[in-house]
């Protein structure tokens, strides 16, 4: 029996759900045999087709916004394209970062994404990410060449929507997201896996703010990070720096 995804917001035009880590939003070339995807789960809940309004990586958990018609999907997609949607993510990253900051580093399109079909070049594209540090931790165990292991919990706001932008930007700043097997630090990942049982990317979409394309009312969708994300954070609390 398929379990319904938690519904965070729903009206006659839109529905937002809480996607677990490891699930595709829709069927992907990466795994054509995987039919347990967000759009199918939501279709079973609503009884009709739905259309993703934006992307969320398979490894990332949290808010996915879908439209109930192609026309609405186009309108919401335009909001994302015009940067009129405020997106907030929560991440656990390696090391102690600044209290707040802005990463303004262009990113090269990856795997044919973020560029027009048939475009022959992989030119860097503007990419901007802002962050706010929430907590810092120092774990009294060695994971690399230092006697302790440091990490920071941050809220992240990507102002652009490039492929794996948050993950690539923080890796560029030498603060890779914990659990990132594509752009991260494998030694750190192994440390958190063996000591804390972590088997996921520590990145979650926790807030969306936008103007409803039909009613023009402000919409705010929020959710807490998934249970396995919070389990690790609870385990880290004894090591929080005051």
C-alpha positions in Angstrom: 0.0 0.0 0.0 1.4 3.4 -1.0 1.6 5.9 1.9 0.4 9.4 1.2 3.0 12.2 1.5 2.3 14.8 4.2 0.3 17.7 2.6 1.6 21.1 3.7 -0.7 23.3 1.7 -3.6 22.7 -0.7 -6.2 24.7 -2.6 -8.0 24.3 -5.9 -4.9 25.3 -7.9 -1.8 24.1 -5.9 -0.6 21.5 -3.5 2.6 21.4 -1.5 3.9 18.1 0.0 6.8 17.0 2.2 9.1 14.9 0.0 11.3 12.3 1.7 15.0 12.1 0.9 15.7 9.5 -1.8 12.5 10.0 -3.8 12.4 11.6 -7.3 9.8 14.3 -7.9 9.0 12.6 -11.2 10.4 9.7 -13.3 14.0 10.3 -14.2 16.5 9.2 -16.8 18.7 8.2 -13.8 16.3 5.4 -12.9 13.5 4.7 -15.4 12.3 1.7 -13.3 11.5 3.8 -10.2 7.8 4.5 -10.4 7.4 5.6 -6.7 7.7 9.3 -7.3 6.2 12.4 -5.9 3.9 13.2 -8.8 2.4 9.6 -8.7 1.9 9.8 -4.9 0.1 13.2 -5.2 -1.9 12.0 -8.1 -3.2 9.1 -6.0 -4.1 11.6 -3.3 -5.8 14.2 -5.5 -7.3 11.9 -8.1 -5.9 13.8 -11.1 -2.7 14.8 -12.7 -0.3 17.3 -11.1 2.6 19.2 -12.5 5.8 20.1 -10.6 6.4 23.8 -10.3 10.1 23.5 -9.6 12.9 21.0 -9.0 14.1 19.4 -5.8 17.0 16.9 -5.9 16.3 13.3 -5.1 18.7 13.4 -2.1 17.1 16.5 -0.6 14.0 16.3 1.5 11.3 18.9 2.1 8.8 21.1 0.3 7.7 20.3 -3.3 5.1 22.6 -4.9 2.9 21.2 -7.6 0.2 22.7 -9.7 -3.2 21.0 -10.6 -3.2 22.2 -14.2 -0.6 22.9 -16.9 -1.6 26.6 -17.0 -1.1 27.1 -13.3 2.2 25.2 -13.5 3.4 27.7 -16.2 2.4 30.7 -14.0 4.2 29.3 -10.9 7.2 28.3 -13.0 7.4 31.9 -14.2 7.5 33.1 -10.6 10.5 30.8 -9.9 12.2 31.9 -13.2 11.7 35.5 -12.3 13.1 34.9 -8.8 9.9 35.9 -7.1 9.8 32.9 -4.9 11.8 32.9 -1.6 13.2 29.5 -1.0 14.9 28.6 2.4 16.8 25.4 3.0 18.4 24.0 6.1 21.8 22.3 5.9 24.5 20.9 8.1 27.9 21.7 6.6 31.5 20.9 7.4 33.5 23.3 9.6 32.6 26.6 11.2 31.3 29.1 8.7 30.8 32.8 9.0 27.8 34.1 10.9 26.2 35.0 7.6 27.4 35.4 4.0 26.8 35.5 0.3 28.3 33.1 -2.2 28.4 34.7 -5.6 30.3 32.2 -7.7 29.2 31.3 -11.3 28.5 27.6 -11.9 29.0 25.6 -15.1 25.9 23.8 -16.3 26.0 20.2 -15.3 24.7 17.1 -17.2 23.1 19.3 -19.9 21.0 21.2 -17.4 20.6 25.0 -17.0 21.2 25.6 -20.7 19.1 25.6 -23.9 18.8 22.3 -25.8 21.5 22.0 -28.4 23.7 24.7 -26.8 27.3 23.7 -27.7 29.1 25.3 -24.8 29.1 24.9 -21.0 29.6 28.5 -20.0 29.5 29.5 -16.3 26.2 31.0 -15.3 25.5 33.4 -12.4 24.7 31.7 -9.2 24.0 33.4 -5.8 23.5 31.8 -2.4 23.0 33.6 0.9 23.2 31.9 4.3 22.7 32.5 8.0 24.4 30.4 10.6 22.2 29.0 13.3 24.4 26.8 15.4 28.0 25.5 15.6 29.2 22.2 16.9 32.6 20.7 17.9 32.6 16.9 18.2 35.5 15.6 20.3 36.4 12.9 17.8 38.8 12.9 14.9 37.4 12.5 11.4 40.4 13.7 9.4 43.7 15.4 10.3 42.3 17.4 13.1 41.6 16.1 16.7 38.0 17.3 16.6 35.2 17.5 14.0 33.4 20.8 13.4 30.1 21.5 11.7 27.6 24.3 11.3 23.8 24.3 11.0 22.7 27.0 8.5 19.6 28.4 6.8 20.3 28.9 3.1 18.5 31.0 0.5 19.5 30.3 -3.1 18.7 33.4 -5.1 19.2 31.5 -8.4 18.2 28.0 -9.2 21.2 26.2 -10.7 21.7 22.5 -10.7 22.9 21.3 -7.2 23.6 25.0 -6.5 23.7 24.8 -2.7 25.8 21.7 -2.6 28.2 23.0 -5.2 28.5 26.4 -3.6 29.3 25.2 -0.1 31.8 22.7 -1.5 33.5 25.5 -3.3 33.7 27.4 0.0 35.3 24.3 1.7 32.1 23.7 3.7 30.5 20.8 1.9 27.1 19.6 3.0 27.3 16.6 5.3 26.2 13.4 3.6 26.8 14.8 0.0 28.2 11.9 -2.0 28.4 13.9 -5.2 30.1 17.1 -4.2 31.1 16.5 -0.5 33.8 15.1 1.7 33.8 11.3 1.7 35.8 11.1 4.9 33.3 13.3 6.7 30.5 11.3 5.3 32.0 8.1 6.5 32.6 9.6 10.0 28.9 10.6 10.4 27.8 7.3 8.9 29.9 5.2 11.3 29.5 7.3 14.5 25.9 8.5 14.1 24.3 6.2 11.6 23.7 8.9 9.0 22.7 7.7 5.6 21.3 10.8 3.9 22.2 14.3 2.6 21.8 16.9 5.4 19.8 19.3 3.2 16.1 20.1 3.5 13.8 22.5 1.9 12.0 24.1 4.8 10.2 27.2 3.5 8.6 28.7 0.4 7.1 32.2 0.1 5.4 33.5 -3.0 2.4 35.4 -4.3 -0.4 33.0 -5.4 -0.7 33.3 -9.2 -4.5 33.2 -9.0 -5.5 35.0 -5.8 -2.4 37.3 -5.5 -2.4 36.5 -1.8 0.9 35.8 0.0 1.5 32.1 0.5 4.0 30.8 3.1 4.7 27.0 3.2 6.8 25.6 6.0 7.9 22.2 7.2 10.4 20.9 9.7 13.3 18.8 8.4 12.6 15.1 8.2 12.9 12.8 11.2 16.3 11.3 10.3 17.7 14.9 9.9 16.4 15.8 13.3 17.8 12.6 14.9 21.3 13.6 14.0 20.7 17.2 15.2 19.6 15.8 18.6 22.7 13.6 18.7 24.9 16.7 18.1 23.3 18.9 20.8 25.8 17.9 23.5 28.5 19.3 21.3 26.9 22.6 20.5 29.1 25.6 21.2 27.6 28.3 23.4 
